[in-house]
Amino acid sequence: METASPDQIKEINAYGKEIIELLKLETSPVAVALLPKGAEVPGNIHKIDQAMRHCQIVDRVRKTREEFYATLEDQTCKGGAGALGLGHMPPKVASGEFYYETLKHFKSLEASKKTIEKVPVIEAESKIASIYAPLESASFMPDVVVIICSPKQIMLLTQAILYNEGGRVEAEFAGKQSLCSDAVAQPYLTGKMGITVGCSGSRTYTGIQESELTVGIPAKLLKDLVEGLRAIVGKAA
């Protein structure tokens, strides 16, 4: 989480409003900041009022437009909390046992472990809290912005992020730990936009629709993204 001036905060808020307008989003982009060990939560931000999964929190914030923070104890999915660097990944998740034995998503434990070993994870216990807010009214500088929207809107975001420099967006996902690892940890660690299809947890415990996908965007790319959207959306059918 970076320290930001009032002018910088106003700028990201303006980006949030513009993204909503240009994409015609029905819910807000969610600003997510990961507070490093040794730092303090800003005094104006209150703690979440109930324990929830990270994916549930993101889904809640995009709809209610609340701002709050959550610590490890507030995260009911410890796998999600582990991906965000708030704690350690639960042993049965890290070993692949959970997805193999409990969910039966793999033919073998080896296949499960091979997949889980590639899930992006921020260093364990390197963060003390995750902070959430709608981008258009966030009082802090986010690390990553999570947008849950339609495939067409993600197409426009993809075109927009490539507008200045070109290239391709590399999407990596396995239908596991989607909103935590794919949408936050991966963009945080790589500095690149990531697209993800959801996972069993985020599809079960949230109000995310079958028709919705998720994108995670490093905050440092917001300026280029909005510049691209201004150009691309005007040309879109």
Short mmCIF file of the C-alpha atoms (twelve columns), coordinates in Angstrom:
data_MODEL
# 
_entry.id   MODEL 
# 
loop_
_atom_site.group_PDB 
_atom_site.id 
_atom_site.type_symbol 
_atom_site.label_atom_id 
_atom_site.label_alt_id 
_atom_site.label_comp_id 
_atom_site.label_asym_id 
_atom_site.label_seq_id 
_atom_site.Cartn_x 
_atom_site.Cartn_y 
_atom_site.Cartn_z 
_atom_site.pdbx_PDB_model_num 
ATOM 1   C CA . MET A 1   0.000   0.000   0.000   1 
ATOM 2   C CA . GLU A 2   1.473   3.313   -1.105  1 
ATOM 3   C CA . THR A 3   1.147   6.619   0.712   1 
ATOM 4   C CA . ALA A 4   -0.769  9.058   -1.453  1 
ATOM 5   C CA . SER A 5   -1.481  12.783  -1.457  1 
ATOM 6   C CA . PRO A 6   -5.037  14.149  -1.504  1 
ATOM 7   C CA . ASP A 7   -4.575  15.034  -5.168  1 
ATOM 8   C CA . GLN A 8   -3.548  11.479  -6.011  1 
ATOM 9   C CA . ILE A 9   -6.595  10.123  -4.206  1 
ATOM 10  C CA . LYS A 10  -8.843  12.514  -6.118  1 
ATOM 11  C CA . GLU A 11  -7.249  11.309  -9.330  1 
ATOM 12  C CA . ILE A 12  -7.964  7.620   -8.675  1 
ATOM 13  C CA . ASN A 13  -11.502 8.510   -7.584  1 
ATOM 14  C CA . ALA A 14  -11.974 10.294  -10.895 1 
ATOM 15  C CA . TYR A 15  -10.650 7.228   -12.710 1 
ATOM 16  C CA . GLY A 16  -13.186 5.116   -10.839 1 
ATOM 17  C CA . LYS A 17  -16.072 7.320   -11.895 1 
ATOM 18  C CA . GLU A 18  -14.855 7.377   -15.487 1 
ATOM 19  C CA . ILE A 19  -14.454 3.590   -15.658 1 
ATOM 20  C CA . ILE A 20  -18.034 3.161   -14.424 1 
ATOM 21  C CA . GLU A 21  -19.315 5.656   -16.976 1 
ATOM 22  C CA . LEU A 22  -17.334 4.376   -19.953 1 
ATOM 23  C CA . LEU A 23  -18.060 0.712   -19.329 1 
ATOM 24  C CA . LYS A 24  -21.598 1.343   -18.063 1 
ATOM 25  C CA . LEU A 25  -20.837 -0.790  -15.004 1 
ATOM 26  C CA . GLU A 26  -23.733 -1.676  -12.723 1 
ATOM 27  C CA . THR A 27  -21.433 -2.117  -9.708  1 
ATOM 28  C CA . SER A 28  -18.248 -0.377  -8.585  1 
ATOM 29  C CA . PRO A 29  -14.644 -1.299  -9.296  1 
ATOM 30  C CA . VAL A 30  -13.225 -2.367  -5.925  1 
ATOM 31  C CA . ALA A 31  -10.006 -0.797  -4.668  1 
ATOM 32  C CA . VAL A 32  -7.931  -3.277  -2.636  1 
ATOM 33  C CA . ALA A 33  -4.865  -2.306  -0.621  1 
ATOM 34  C CA . LEU A 34  -2.668  -4.744  1.288   1 
ATOM 35  C CA . LEU A 35  -1.227  -3.207  4.438   1 
ATOM 36  C CA . PRO A 36  2.329   -4.397  5.129   1 
ATOM 37  C CA . LYS A 37  3.547   -5.701  8.454   1 
ATOM 38  C CA . GLY A 38  4.536   -2.839  10.755  1 
ATOM 39  C CA . ALA A 39  2.149   -0.326  9.173   1 
ATOM 40  C CA . GLU A 40  -1.024  1.046   10.728  1 
ATOM 41  C CA . VAL A 41  -4.528  1.150   9.323   1 
ATOM 42  C CA . PRO A 42  -5.548  4.758   8.551   1 
ATOM 43  C CA . GLY A 43  -7.643  6.119   11.406  1 
ATOM 44  C CA . ASN A 44  -10.568 7.039   9.167   1 
ATOM 45  C CA . ILE A 45  -11.125 3.440   8.013   1 
ATOM 46  C CA . HIS A 46  -13.180 1.177   10.264  1 
ATOM 47  C CA . LYS A 47  -13.012 -2.591  10.653  1 
ATOM 48  C CA . ILE A 48  -15.476 -4.836  8.843   1 
ATOM 49  C CA . ASP A 49  -18.541 -5.629  10.945  1 
ATOM 50  C CA . GLN A 50  -18.530 -9.407  10.394  1 
ATOM 51  C CA . ALA A 51  -16.186 -12.171 9.354   1 
ATOM 52  C CA . MET A 52  -16.443 -13.023 5.653   1 
ATOM 53  C CA . ARG A 53  -14.520 -14.559 2.784   1 
ATOM 54  C CA . HIS A 54  -12.367 -12.221 0.697   1 
ATOM 55  C CA . CYS A 55  -14.519 -12.944 -2.358  1 
ATOM 56  C CA . GLN A 56  -17.651 -12.113 -0.367  1 
ATOM 57  C CA . ILE A 57  -16.106 -8.856  0.781   1 
ATOM 58  C CA . VAL A 58  -15.272 -7.805  -2.783  1 
ATOM 59  C CA . ASP A 59  -18.786 -8.687  -3.923  1 
ATOM 60  C CA . ARG A 60  -20.260 -6.765  -0.994  1 
ATOM 61  C CA . VAL A 61  -18.183 -3.640  -1.541  1 
ATOM 62  C CA . ARG A 62  -18.892 -3.430  -5.270  1 
ATOM 63  C CA . LYS A 63  -22.622 -3.328  -4.456  1 
ATOM 64  C CA . THR A 64  -22.856 -1.451  -1.131  1 
ATOM 65  C CA . ARG A 65  -19.926 0.916   -1.813  1 
ATOM 66  C CA . GLU A 66  -18.639 0.629   1.776   1 
ATOM 67  C CA . GLU A 67  -15.053 1.193   2.884   1 
ATOM 68  C CA . PHE A 68  -13.431 -0.933  5.586   1 
ATOM 69  C CA . TYR A 69  -10.498 -3.184  6.419   1 
ATOM 70  C CA . ALA A 70  -10.234 -6.841  7.386   1 
ATOM 71  C CA . THR A 71  -7.518  -8.720  9.278   1 
ATOM 72  C CA . LEU A 72  -6.708  -12.427 9.223   1 
ATOM 73  C CA . GLU A 73  -9.289  -13.114 11.919  1 
ATOM 74  C CA . ASP A 74  -11.974 -11.434 9.791   1 
ATOM 75  C CA . GLN A 75  -11.268 -13.682 6.799   1 
ATOM 76  C CA . THR A 76  -13.283 -16.895 7.052   1 
ATOM 77  C CA . CYS A 77  -11.539 -18.466 4.056   1 
ATOM 78  C CA . LYS A 78  -7.975  -18.981 5.239   1 
ATOM 79  C CA . GLY A 79  -6.929  -20.060 1.762   1 
ATOM 80  C CA . GLY A 80  -7.934  -16.646 0.470   1 
ATOM 81  C CA . ALA A 81  -6.238  -14.953 3.405   1 
ATOM 82  C CA . GLY A 82  -3.102  -16.960 2.712   1 
ATOM 83  C CA . ALA A 83  -3.086  -15.885 -0.917  1 
ATOM 84  C CA . LEU A 84  -3.239  -12.239 0.197   1 
ATOM 85  C CA . GLY A 85  -0.269  -12.664 2.535   1 
ATOM 86  C CA . LEU A 86  -2.322  -12.247 5.713   1 
ATOM 87  C CA . GLY A 87  -1.489  -15.718 6.991   1 
ATOM 88  C CA . HIS A 88  -0.215  -19.102 5.921   1 
ATOM 89  C CA . MET A 89  -1.986  -21.234 3.363   1 
ATOM 90  C CA . PRO A 90  -3.880  -24.024 5.211   1 
ATOM 91  C CA . PRO A 91  -1.825  -27.264 5.017   1 
ATOM 92  C CA . LYS A 92  -4.540  -29.281 3.265   1 
ATOM 93  C CA . VAL A 93  -4.923  -26.571 0.641   1 
ATOM 94  C CA . ALA A 94  -1.177  -26.174 0.125   1 
ATOM 95  C CA . SER A 95  -0.669  -29.923 -0.190  1 
ATOM 96  C CA . GLY A 96  -3.475  -30.330 -2.705  1 
ATOM 97  C CA . GLU A 97  -5.448  -32.610 -0.366  1 
ATOM 98  C CA . PHE A 98  -8.448  -30.280 -0.150  1 
ATOM 99  C CA . TYR A 99  -9.032  -30.123 -3.902  1 
ATOM 100 C CA . TYR A 100 -8.282  -33.820 -4.400  1 
ATOM 101 C CA . GLU A 101 -9.884  -35.539 -1.407  1 
ATOM 102 C CA . THR A 102 -12.614 -33.090 -0.380  1 
ATOM 103 C CA . LEU A 103 -13.724 -31.470 -3.630  1 
ATOM 104 C CA . LYS A 104 -12.554 -34.322 -5.874  1 
ATOM 105 C CA . HIS A 105 -11.497 -31.882 -8.594  1 
ATOM 106 C CA . PHE A 106 -8.464  -33.964 -9.609  1 
ATOM 107 C CA . LYS A 107 -7.789  -37.552 -10.605 1 
ATOM 108 C CA . SER A 108 -4.753  -37.710 -8.347  1 
ATOM 109 C CA . LEU A 109 -3.147  -35.875 -5.447  1 
ATOM 110 C CA . GLU A 110 -0.155  -35.233 -7.679  1 
ATOM 111 C CA . ALA A 111 -2.318  -33.407 -10.237 1 
ATOM 112 C CA . SER A 112 -3.892  -31.318 -7.483  1 
ATOM 113 C CA . LYS A 113 -0.547  -30.441 -5.943  1 
ATOM 114 C CA . LYS A 114 0.876   -29.538 -9.358  1 
ATOM 115 C CA . THR A 115 -1.922  -27.019 -9.814  1 
ATOM 116 C CA . ILE A 116 -1.861  -25.537 -6.319  1 
ATOM 117 C CA . GLU A 117 1.896   -25.035 -6.438  1 
ATOM 118 C CA . LYS A 118 1.329   -22.620 -9.332  1 
ATOM 119 C CA . VAL A 119 -1.334  -20.551 -7.566  1 
ATOM 120 C CA . PRO A 120 0.034   -17.009 -6.970  1 
ATOM 121 C CA . VAL A 121 0.551   -16.370 -3.247  1 
ATOM 122 C CA . ILE A 122 1.950   -13.300 -1.488  1 
ATOM 123 C CA . GLU A 123 4.567   -13.986 1.196   1 
ATOM 124 C CA . ALA A 124 2.912   -15.429 4.304   1 
ATOM 125 C CA . GLU A 125 2.294   -12.981 7.162   1 
ATOM 126 C CA . SER A 126 3.801   -10.099 5.202   1 
ATOM 127 C CA . LYS A 127 0.473   -8.216  5.391   1 
ATOM 128 C CA . ILE A 128 -1.599  -7.314  8.442   1 
ATOM 129 C CA . ALA A 129 -4.822  -6.201  6.769   1 
ATOM 130 C CA . SER A 130 -6.613  -5.903  3.471   1 
ATOM 131 C CA . ILE A 131 -8.481  -2.646  2.852   1 
ATOM 132 C CA . TYR A 132 -11.474 -2.367  0.538   1 
ATOM 133 C CA . ALA A 133 -13.491 0.485   -0.984  1 
ATOM 134 C CA . PRO A 134 -15.254 1.452   -4.203  1 
ATOM 135 C CA . LEU A 135 -12.603 3.013   -6.435  1 
ATOM 136 C CA . GLU A 136 -14.653 6.144   -7.067  1 
ATOM 137 C CA . SER A 137 -14.700 7.063   -3.353  1 
ATOM 138 C CA . ALA A 138 -11.688 5.262   -1.835  1 
ATOM 139 C CA . SER A 139 -9.770  7.289   0.746   1 
ATOM 140 C CA . PHE A 140 -6.527  5.350   0.142   1 
ATOM 141 C CA . MET A 141 -4.255  4.370   -2.717  1 
ATOM 142 C CA . PRO A 142 -5.065  0.796   -3.790  1 
ATOM 143 C CA . ASP A 143 -2.569  -1.824  -4.860  1 
ATOM 144 C CA . VAL A 144 -5.050  -3.587  -7.127  1 
ATOM 145 C CA . VAL A 145 -8.486  -2.777  -8.531  1 
ATOM 146 C CA . VAL A 146 -10.926 -5.663  -8.983  1 
ATOM 147 C CA . ILE A 147 -13.723 -5.328  -11.530 1 
ATOM 148 C CA . ILE A 148 -16.499 -7.908  -11.838 1 
ATOM 149 C CA . CYS A 149 -18.327 -7.458  -15.116 1 
ATOM 150 C CA . SER A 150 -19.488 -9.001  -18.377 1 
ATOM 151 C CA . PRO A 151 -17.214 -10.683 -20.950 1 
ATOM 152 C CA . LYS A 152 -17.799 -7.787  -23.347 1 
ATOM 153 C CA . GLN A 153 -16.721 -5.273  -20.709 1 
ATOM 154 C CA . ILE A 154 -13.582 -7.344  -20.080 1 
ATOM 155 C CA . MET A 155 -12.967 -7.309  -23.837 1 
ATOM 156 C CA . LEU A 156 -13.039 -3.507  -23.702 1 
ATOM 157 C CA . LEU A 157 -10.723 -3.471  -20.681 1 
ATOM 158 C CA . THR A 158 -8.321  -5.760  -22.541 1 
ATOM 159 C CA . GLN A 159 -8.330  -3.537  -25.607 1 
ATOM 160 C CA . ALA A 160 -7.888  -0.470  -23.408 1 
ATOM 161 C CA . ILE A 161 -4.911  -1.799  -21.444 1 
ATOM 162 C CA . LEU A 162 -3.135  -2.598  -24.733 1 
ATOM 163 C CA . TYR A 163 -3.971  0.747   -26.353 1 
ATOM 164 C CA . ASN A 164 -0.697  2.535   -25.567 1 
ATOM 165 C CA . GLU A 165 1.925   -0.171  -25.953 1 
ATOM 166 C CA . GLY A 166 0.210   -3.140  -27.590 1 
ATOM 167 C CA . GLY A 167 1.004   -6.777  -26.887 1 
ATOM 168 C CA . ARG A 168 -1.272  -9.396  -25.376 1 
ATOM 169 C CA . VAL A 169 -2.914  -9.951  -22.007 1 
ATOM 170 C CA . GLU A 170 -1.775  -13.220 -20.457 1 
ATOM 171 C CA . ALA A 171 -4.561  -14.805 -18.425 1 
ATOM 172 C CA . GLU A 172 -3.627  -17.625 -16.029 1 
ATOM 173 C CA . PHE A 173 -6.232  -19.414 -13.968 1 
ATOM 174 C CA . ALA A 174 -7.301  -22.871 -12.848 1 
ATOM 175 C CA . GLY A 175 -10.752 -22.259 -11.414 1 
ATOM 176 C CA . LYS A 176 -9.129  -22.226 -7.980  1 
ATOM 177 C CA . GLN A 177 -8.731  -19.279 -5.576  1 
ATOM 178 C CA . SER A 178 -9.949  -16.861 -8.169  1 
ATOM 179 C CA . LEU A 179 -10.752 -13.536 -6.506  1 
ATOM 180 C CA . CYS A 180 -7.889  -13.807 -4.030  1 
ATOM 181 C CA . SER A 181 -5.002  -15.317 -5.992  1 
ATOM 182 C CA . ASP A 182 -5.905  -14.574 -9.604  1 
ATOM 183 C CA . ALA A 183 -7.524  -11.156 -9.171  1 
ATOM 184 C CA . VAL A 184 -5.353  -9.686  -6.391  1 
ATOM 185 C CA . ALA A 185 -2.171  -11.657 -5.655  1 
ATOM 186 C CA . GLN A 186 -1.212  -12.201 -9.300  1 
ATOM 187 C CA . PRO A 187 -1.616  -8.547  -10.420 1 
ATOM 188 C CA . TYR A 188 0.088   -7.450  -7.183  1 
ATOM 189 C CA . LEU A 189 3.087   -9.713  -7.796  1 
ATOM 190 C CA . THR A 190 3.407   -9.307  -11.572 1 
ATOM 191 C CA . GLY A 191 2.272   -5.716  -12.132 1 
ATOM 192 C CA . LYS A 192 0.070   -6.950  -14.978 1 
ATOM 193 C CA . MET A 193 -3.677  -7.125  -15.526 1 
ATOM 194 C CA . GLY A 194 -5.149  -10.568 -14.927 1 
ATOM 195 C CA . ILE A 195 -8.445  -12.119 -15.991 1 
ATOM 196 C CA . THR A 196 -10.103 -14.969 -14.117 1 
ATOM 197 C CA . VAL A 197 -13.216 -17.094 -14.500 1 
ATOM 198 C CA . GLY A 198 -14.112 -17.600 -10.849 1 
ATOM 199 C CA . CYS A 199 -13.780 -20.636 -8.589  1 
ATOM 200 C CA . SER A 200 -16.064 -22.937 -6.642  1 
ATOM 201 C CA . GLY A 201 -15.893 -20.725 -3.565  1 
ATOM 202 C CA . SER A 202 -16.506 -17.403 -5.285  1 
ATOM 203 C CA . ARG A 203 -19.295 -18.892 -7.396  1 
ATOM 204 C CA . THR A 204 -20.955 -20.461 -4.339  1 
ATOM 205 C CA . TYR A 205 -20.631 -17.876 -1.581  1 
ATOM 206 C CA . THR A 206 -21.156 -14.610 -3.447  1 
ATOM 207 C CA . GLY A 207 -23.746 -13.006 -5.673  1 
ATOM 208 C CA . ILE A 208 -21.449 -13.079 -8.701  1 
ATOM 209 C CA . GLN A 209 -23.549 -14.082 -11.686 1 
ATOM 210 C CA . GLU A 210 -22.813 -16.937 -14.093 1 
ATOM 211 C CA . SER A 211 -22.493 -14.310 -16.816 1 
ATOM 212 C CA . GLU A 212 -19.809 -12.341 -14.938 1 
ATOM 213 C CA . LEU A 213 -16.036 -12.650 -15.047 1 
ATOM 214 C CA . THR A 214 -13.380 -10.884 -12.991 1 
ATOM 215 C CA . VAL A 215 -10.368 -8.775  -13.819 1 
ATOM 216 C CA . GLY A 216 -7.614  -7.559  -11.487 1 
ATOM 217 C CA . ILE A 217 -5.699  -4.420  -12.458 1 
ATOM 218 C CA . PRO A 218 -2.605  -3.025  -10.700 1 
ATOM 219 C CA . ALA A 219 -3.404  0.533   -9.623  1 
ATOM 220 C CA . LYS A 220 -0.316  1.847   -11.409 1 
ATOM 221 C CA . LEU A 221 -1.983  0.924   -14.726 1 
ATOM 222 C CA . LEU A 222 -5.168  2.913   -14.107 1 
ATOM 223 C CA . LYS A 223 -4.014  6.005   -15.985 1 
ATOM 224 C CA . ASP A 224 -3.159  4.026   -19.125 1 
ATOM 225 C CA . LEU A 225 -6.322  1.955   -18.777 1 
ATOM 226 C CA . VAL A 226 -8.589  4.990   -18.658 1 
ATOM 227 C CA . GLU A 227 -6.751  6.630   -21.546 1 
ATOM 228 C CA . GLY A 228 -7.330  3.474   -23.558 1 
ATOM 229 C CA . LEU A 229 -10.988 3.275   -22.580 1 
ATOM 230 C CA . ARG A 230 -11.584 6.842   -23.687 1 
ATOM 231 C CA . ALA A 231 -10.315 5.919   -27.138 1 
ATOM 232 C CA . ILE A 232 -11.676 2.386   -27.461 1 
ATOM 233 C CA . VAL A 233 -15.170 2.778   -26.047 1 
ATOM 234 C CA . GLY A 234 -15.942 5.560   -28.502 1 
ATOM 235 C CA . LYS A 235 -15.212 3.118   -31.304 1 
ATOM 236 C CA . ALA A 236 -17.039 0.143   -29.811 1 
ATOM 237 C CA . ALA A 237 -20.323 -1.047  -31.238 1 
# 
